[in-house]
């Protein structure tokens, strides 16, 4: 670097040093947590799978339609946590070896895919509301106790509202992320076109 | 093959500085530095030539920095994140007067548009034009153009 301005810049820039021992300690902790993360997701899948099987067997054994609806709700949850588990595994293999511009373009596609996949959350919320309606229809027809119907519909209704609110929040966040991504892509493409 | 611990010893300080070029909040800077190091750890098996370690490490660092900016946008912590900052009423060459000279330089670099910020941080970490080009996937001549533009903007911000 044979430039006085850059020499001064470099001196100031490099005067900021990191605590390497501290960094090593924290990275070791994060590595341990990272190793444990897929097991946590797998535990969620197994838990939901177990609950689904338990409810399904109980529904079959008792010929109870309300328990069958419960089994169906756990099946929906099982699909959701399984998708999350597979995505967490896939993300482990997405490394950062692309050039920054390619990385941004890849990220933009992932944002678009994540936005499209929100239909799954909307479907889940609609299914839960349909389950609420179904359990009250069964109560009206005498197949389910009103107390149980009230409890089940309150649980599923709350889950449906939370799911719907979450997908709205997530969609807005993804839109902000896409906007940031588009601006950075535009800045990089413009810089690529620049001539001396 | 180098271990992550060796990479932390050799590049840890540089990676932390690079993280500071994407994030102003010291706590989030530290998180980002750790994220970068973990990404390097995951990607290490794909490193083919050990003599290309610098570009390898800094490419991952910049990509994680960019990803961090997008995530921060998502959770609306824009106060601490600089993507491609809009000039304020003083224009892009506004002065960066507050703080010591190191802080002023960091603040000025964070205010650079992303492509200029990337080349200047790599240059300040002693990468050659060829290595910067390899890191960012651009030609050495384009590196030169971006360095000149970055220098001009930094001069305006720091000297003006």
Interface residues (C-beta under 8 A of the other chain):
Chain A: X1 X3 X5 X6 X9 X10 X12 X13 X14 X15 X16 X17 X18 X20 X23 X24 X26 X27 X30 X31 X34 X92 X95 X96 X97 X98 X99 X100 X101 X102 X103 X104 X107 X111 X173 X174 X176 X177 X179 X180 X181 X183 X184 X187 X188 X190 X191 X192 X194 X195 X196
Chain B: X4 X5 X8 X9 X12 X13 X15 X16 X17 X20 X30 X33 X34 X37 X38 X39 X41 X42 X43 X46 X59 X60 X62 X63 X64 X66 X67 X69 X70 X71 X73 X74 X75 X76 X83 X84 X101 X102 X104 X105 X106 X109 X113 X114 X115 X116 X118 X120 X121 X123 X124 X136 X137 X138 X141 X142 X144 X145 X146 X148 X149 X151 X154 X155
